[in-house]
Amino acid sequence: MFRFKQLLDAHLDELTVLLATENGKVLDEARGDVLKAIEVTECACATHYLMQGDTCMNVSDGYDTASYRQPLGVFAGIVPFNFPAMIPFGWIVPFCITTGNTLVLKAASLVPQTAMRMLELLQEAGLPAGVVNLVTCGRAEADLLLSHPDVRGVTFIGSTTVGRHIYATAAAHGKRVQALTEAKNHALVLKDCVLERSVKGIVNSTYGCAGQRCMALPVICVEDSIADAFIERLSFHARQLKIGPAYQPGSQLGPLVSATQKKWVTDWIAKGVQEGAKLVLDGRGAQVPGFENGYYVGPTIFDRVQPGMTVGDEEIFGPVTCIKRVRDFEHGLAIMNANRFGNGSCIYTASGRAAREFARRTEAGMVGVNVGIPVPFSIFPFSGHKDSFFGDLHTMGRDGVAFYTETKSVTSVWFTEEDARKAVSTWDGTLTR
């Protein structure tokens, strides 16, 4: 793993361009994708520290007990298109194999090349044959992994509908499952926030990766007293983003991953209009000279999104922002917690008390205080809640190690033949501890 980390560093530029070219992320975003995989790989070099068990000497007279974490065997990983480096070779591969397991990785059909190249580098680093096995296939074939008797557990990242199916099917066959699914992350912007700084952070988190990430920030609950000013600044900065090919230096907003995804996003925009939300900024007409057939959708902003409008409640996975005007902290928090997803939530405020209350009472698993993308460092778990996660143990951190291992407790006692004879000669026929 140390050698693999060094190879990833050495091939960072190559992997960045490859990822940008097949996925559509602009170069800075693609580089961040690869860097996150490097970060987790670096953490996984210390997996043995996280695998330490517990011991107790003389737990009973002459008896000692020790617990160990041991690998389970074969795991399956089923990954999405949006993070071709970080998810397979960050969330799954490093902790799975450093805890002693093997892996069958089902690469994302739209973007398999980044994972293939990274596996080549892992093999170059000395990975034994058969430890990581990459396959390309469709959903029907991937379903075979959910019931195969040799597979002990499944890690899945994707839609909630498929995640429910995988969780139910694999668990019914006695397998461990961690299914990371959809999100509709909300931010609460209070009137005491540092407005300009908050808006810039929200632009980055909302429109980065063209909104195709589960930690995007597509819904903003903003106090009504500053809503007009907030929307004006958000629209201004969104219009400044340079739309262009992902691999072209200077591009800030790349294309969506496919024609199907573009249609999905533009259909959602049309639905938002139909539902009665106010379309402040329409990205459907985005054009890039020389790339007129590209899958581009520009930043889109809806204002006055009301409860019950699906555009503000369901995951769109595109550069679309929904503004929900709220009266105050309590009103905003109630709206946020009413959403069925609980991946991430953020608050923008200068109040320590409001921030503390928010962190305590929000129903999302990853919380940002004046932070728009609250993804934790890899020693902490990626801890989505509600319909954003199915399972018991999350990916990364101690949860990641626990998911890929099982605990064995060993109790031992040592005695001489003389001790044994004494025990037999004094035994009165009762069983004691």
Secondary structure, DSSP 8 states (H G I E B T S, - for coil): -HHHHHHHHHTHHHHHHHHHHHH---HHHHHHHHHHHHHHHHHHTTHHHHT---EEEEEETTEEEEEEEEE-SEEEEE--SS-TTHIIIIIIHHHHHHTT-EEEEE--TT--HHHHHHHHHHHHTT--TTSEEEE---HHHHTHHHH-TTEEEEEEES-HHHHHHHHHHHHHTT-EEEEE-----EEEE-TTS-HHHHHHHHHHHHHGGGG-STT---EEEEEHHHHHHHHHHHHHHHHH--B--TTSTT-SB---S-HHHHHHHHHHHHHHHHHT-EEEE--TT---TT-TTS-----EEEES--TT-GGGTS---SSEEEEEEESSHHHHHHHHHHSSEESEEEEE-S-HHHHHHHHHH---SEEEES-S-----TTS-B--EETTEEESS-BSHHHHHHHTEEEEEEEEE---HHHHHHHHHH--S----
